[in-house]
Amino acid sequence: MAAISITAASVLHSSSATVFIGTAGATITQGQPLYLDTVTSTYKLANALTNNPVAGLATVAASNGQDMVICSRDPNWNLGAVVTTGNVILVGNTAGTIQPYEDRASGWYVTSLGVMISTTRLNFYITGSNAAI
């Protein structure tokens, strides 16, 4: 299973995006999926092996304790990677990664991040299953 390689400098939300400010609870790079740690009230790297609801994607890099911009929805998100149009993108099994739908495996809590509408643009809309494969 291979994570999709993201070029952080190419990640960009569109003018139609829904964004909010949160505090980083780890070192975070643009494009990484995040969840809210309710104990610390900080955003940390999401992964498919835990059942933490995904809150959004990082739009900026941040270090632990810094404020950051998080995108929770964007019909035209620049993924920062080249992926086949029509592919469904999921939260990956390693913290902060994303992977194509075909790579899901037993034990994953499947969270869809959306469908590729071009080779570089994602219709970003979080859909979580709350159930492991």
C-alpha positions as CSV (number, residue, x, y, z in Angstrom):
1,M,0.0,0.0,0.0
2,A,1.5,3.3,-1.1
3,A,0.6,6.7,0.3
4,I,0.0,9.4,-2.2
5,S,3.0,11.7,-2.3
6,I,1.9,15.3,-1.7
7,T,4.0,18.3,-2.7
8,A,3.2,20.6,0.2
9,A,3.9,23.8,-1.7
10,S,1.2,22.9,-4.3
11,V,-1.6,22.3,-1.7
12,L,-4.1,25.1,-2.0
13,H,-7.8,25.5,-1.0
14,S,-10.2,27.3,-3.4
15,S,-12.2,30.4,-2.8
16,S,-15.2,28.1,-2.2
17,A,-13.5,26.3,0.7
18,T,-14.8,26.1,4.3
19,V,-11.9,26.9,6.6
20,F,-11.3,27.5,10.3
21,I,-8.4,28.1,12.7
22,G,-7.2,25.4,15.1
23,T,-4.1,24.7,17.2
24,A,-1.6,22.1,16.0
25,G,-0.9,19.2,18.4
26,A,2.0,17.9,16.4
27,T,4.3,18.9,13.5
28,I,1.9,19.2,10.5
29,T,2.5,19.7,6.8
30,Q,0.0,21.1,4.2
31,G,-2.4,18.5,2.9
32,Q,-2.3,16.1,5.9
33,P,-5.6,14.9,7.3
34,L,-6.4,15.9,10.9
35,Y,-8.6,15.0,13.8
36,L,-9.4,16.9,16.9
37,D,-7.8,15.5,20.1
38,T,-10.6,16.4,22.6
39,V,-8.3,16.0,25.6
40,T,-5.8,18.6,24.5
41,S,-8.1,20.6,22.1
42,T,-5.5,20.4,19.4
43,Y,-5.4,19.0,15.9
44,K,-3.3,15.9,15.3
45,L,-2.5,13.6,12.3
46,A,-5.4,11.3,11.4
47,N,-5.0,7.7,10.3
48,A,-7.2,4.8,9.3
49,L,-6.3,2.6,12.1
50,T,-8.1,4.6,14.8
51,N,-11.7,5.7,14.9
52,N,-11.0,9.4,15.3
53,P,-13.4,11.5,13.2
54,V,-11.5,13.5,10.6
55,A,-11.9,17.3,11.0
56,G,-10.2,18.5,7.8
57,L,-7.0,18.9,5.9
58,A,-4.1,21.2,6.8
59,T,-3.8,24.2,4.5
60,V,-0.5,25.4,6.1
61,A,2.4,23.8,7.9
62,A,2.5,24.2,11.7
63,S,4.5,23.1,14.7
64,N,3.0,21.8,18.0
65,G,1.2,24.7,19.7
66,Q,0.9,27.0,16.7
67,D,-2.3,28.2,15.2
68,M,-3.1,26.9,11.7
69,V,-5.8,27.0,9.0
70,I,-7.8,23.8,8.5
71,C,-10.1,23.1,5.5
72,S,-13.2,21.1,6.3
73,R,-14.8,21.2,2.8
74,D,-13.7,22.3,-0.7
75,P,-15.3,21.4,-4.0
76,N,-12.0,22.3,-5.8
77,W,-9.1,21.4,-3.4
78,N,-5.7,21.4,-5.1
79,L,-4.4,18.1,-3.7
80,G,-0.7,18.8,-4.3
81,A,-0.4,15.4,-6.1
82,V,-1.2,13.9,-9.4
83,V,-3.9,11.1,-9.1
84,T,-6.2,9.6,-11.7
85,T,-9.5,11.5,-12.3
86,G,-12.4,9.7,-10.6
87,N,-10.3,8.0,-7.9
88,V,-11.7,8.0,-4.4
89,I,-9.2,9.3,-1.8
90,L,-9.1,7.9,1.8
91,V,-7.3,8.7,5.0
92,G,-4.2,6.4,5.0
93,N,-3.1,3.8,7.6
94,T,-0.1,5.9,8.6
95,A,-0.7,9.1,10.5
96,G,-1.0,12.1,8.2
97,T,-1.2,10.1,4.9
98,I,-3.8,9.7,2.2
99,Q,-4.3,6.7,-0.1
100,P,-6.4,5.6,-3.0
101,Y,-9.5,3.6,-2.3
102,E,-8.0,0.4,-3.8
103,D,-5.4,0.3,-1.0
104,R,-7.8,0.0,1.9
105,A,-7.3,-3.1,4.1
106,S,-8.7,-5.1,6.9
107,G,-8.8,-3.2,10.2
108,W,-9.1,0.2,8.6
109,Y,-11.8,2.7,9.6
110,V,-12.6,4.0,6.2
111,T,-12.9,7.8,5.8
112,S,-13.4,9.1,2.3
113,L,-11.9,12.5,1.6
114,G,-13.6,12.8,-1.7
115,V,-13.3,12.1,-5.4
116,M,-10.7,13.4,-7.8
117,I,-12.4,15.8,-10.3
118,S,-9.2,16.2,-12.3
119,T,-5.7,14.8,-12.0
120,T,-4.8,17.5,-9.4
121,R,-8.2,18.6,-8.0
122,L,-10.2,16.9,-5.3
123,N,-13.9,17.4,-4.5
124,F,-13.0,17.3,-0.8
125,Y,-15.9,16.2,1.4
126,I,-15.3,14.1,4.5
127,T,-17.4,10.9,4.8
128,G,-16.6,8.6,7.7
129,S,-17.9,5.1,8.2
130,N,-17.2,4.7,12.0
131,A,-16.8,1.0,11.2
132,A,-13.6,-1.0,10.6
133,I,-13.3,-3.3,7.5
